[in-house]
Amino acid sequence: MKKPIDAPRPPLDPDREEMRRLGYRTIDRLVDHLATLSDQRVGRRGTSADFAALVDEPLPRDGLGYDGSLDFFFERVVPDLTKVNHPRFHGYIPCPSSFYGALGEILAAGTNPFVGSWLGGTTVSSLELTVLRWIAEAIGYPTDAAGIFTSGGSLANLVSIAAARFRHGRETLDNGVLYFSEEGHNSAEKAAAVIGYRDDLIRKVPTDASFRMDVGALEALIEEDLARNRRPFFVCANAGTTNTGSIDPLLQLADLCTQHKMWFHIDGAYGGFAALCDEGKRKLAGLDRADSLTLDPHKWLYAPMGTGCVLVRDKDALEGAFAAHGAYLKDIPKEEVNFFDRGPELSRPARVLSVWSLLRTVGLDALIQQIEYDLAYAKLAHRLLNEDPRFETICEPELSVVAFRLVVNEGETEEQRAGRDTALMERSFASGEIMVSSTWIDGQSSLRLVVMNHRTTEDEIRRTIRVLGEFA
Ligand SMILES: Cc1ncc(COP(=O)(O)O)c(C=O)c1O
């Protein structure tokens, strides 16, 4: 029943002692959860009916209390959650998220800064500029680049295309051409379509035998488009494709973009942070030539989910694309960085705090070392799979994606073999032990095992391969 307005005010904040008690309880549950991740199920496949049976409840008119909600979360929600931070979650792209990153999120939620404007964000806006500069410095991108933390790589790709459209003009919506690799991530093309580019202006460039964008094929498409009086203006290269981790020929593509005065974007959502370590830096030479660069701290910078980022060389293009106006914004100092001028959001959280908390606590060298471990364990997984005669690997792991499949049995069709790949993925996941994912590479079904987690040890890798062997 609705309460009368003169009833005692509802306590939306508990008192100080209760806040402390609930906070400690929450952290205790989280710590126990994280400390036992390896022994928990990676996840469980279920239908909406299965999960509603576990978690659905009628709308509570009267509060049920936080203690019960905390128990409900850990007892009913967490067990069947797909744990993308689990040491044996190797599907898609993992999001390992370190505890220091989670603590940064707690600080963000607890202090609740408004990092849309300079006036709202003040010191946290300033911190965002600092951490963006740290990231640029660490990966070797110009430190005077403009940037912004986004909700993820998809939004970072969208921000980049919007900045390119601003620089090259709205008329590109009629005749500007954007080039994406056939192996590129769909989020970039989706962003182009959302911004308003027609399907015929979005061109897919074939890849070579190593799944890298074929520069010759790109040149041919550009010539074809120029001959049709179109304006090639945007190339999206990959610093690590999602399928195989392949890296496009960044230096050659940068030269081609300079020659044709095109915007050179690099989608480094998966692999960009590999440039923190020497091996990655070598492989990703040319990263610094990008006009815009997508990075995803919630992947290979061990930050919590919801933390992407984009760096853009041309601040005027970035801010021109998103400049916000409104009478109600009249008190905001326009000479400072207002992040609402750099992306589609006005109200936005302090995403920076998770990255700041982690990077400041452990330091860059710890993250470099961890990335080196991930690269080494990917090589180990690749070797172990090659040693098992039931599997074949598809290519050397360029970064930390290992693409592999079951070998074809005598008398078996490719379709039957592909069916066994899928069954292996599904059954090994159903066991709760591991998760790998499946994909199509070169028209053939394949499996992918990605190593990206500070909780993954050599033993965990061996266990994953053993489980794959058991289900093979
Ligand atoms: C290469 C690449 N680009 C973009 C994305 C999209 O990033 P997000 O999921 O953070 O939006 C992904 C996600 O895995 C990716 O691997």
The ligand as an SDF file (V2000), in Angstrom:
LIG
                    3D

 16 16  0  0  0  0  0  0  0  0999 V2000
   38.5520   -6.0480  -32.0550 C   0  0  0  0  0  0  0  0  0  0  0  0
   37.3580   -5.6230  -31.2600 C   0  0  0  0  0  0  0  0  0  0  0  0
   36.7820   -4.4330  -31.5200 N   0  0  0  0  0  0  0  0  0  0  0  0
   35.7110   -3.9910  -30.8350 C   0  0  0  0  0  0  0  0  0  0  0  0
   35.1330   -4.7730  -29.8570 C   0  0  0  0  0  0  0  0  0  0  0  0
   33.9390   -4.2700  -29.1160 C   0  0  0  0  0  0  0  0  0  0  0  0
   34.3370   -3.8460  -27.8440 O   0  0  0  0  0  0  0  0  0  0  0  0
   33.2930   -3.7730  -26.6310 P   0  0  0  0  0  0  0  0  0  0  0  0
   32.7710   -5.1530  -26.4570 O   0  0  0  0  0  0  0  0  0  0  0  0
   34.1230   -3.3060  -25.4940 O   0  0  0  0  0  0  0  0  0  0  0  0
   32.2350   -2.8060  -27.0030 O   0  0  0  0  0  0  0  0  0  0  0  0
   35.6850   -6.0270  -29.5620 C   0  0  0  0  0  0  0  0  0  0  0  0
   35.0900   -6.8880  -28.5280 C   0  0  0  0  0  0  0  0  0  0  0  0
   35.4990   -7.9670  -28.2740 O   0  0  0  0  0  0  0  0  0  0  0  0
   36.8250   -6.4560  -30.2770 C   0  0  0  0  0  0  0  0  0  0  0  0
   37.3990   -7.6530  -30.0340 O   0  0  0  0  0  0  0  0  0  0  0  0
  1  2  1  0
  2  3  1  0
  2 15  2  0
  3  4  2  0
  4  5  1  0
  5  6  1  0
  5 12  2  0
  6  7  1  0
  7  8  1  0
  8  9  2  0
  8 10  1  0
  8 11  1  0
 12 13  1  0
 12 15  1  0
 13 14  2  0
 15 16  1  0
M  END
$$$$
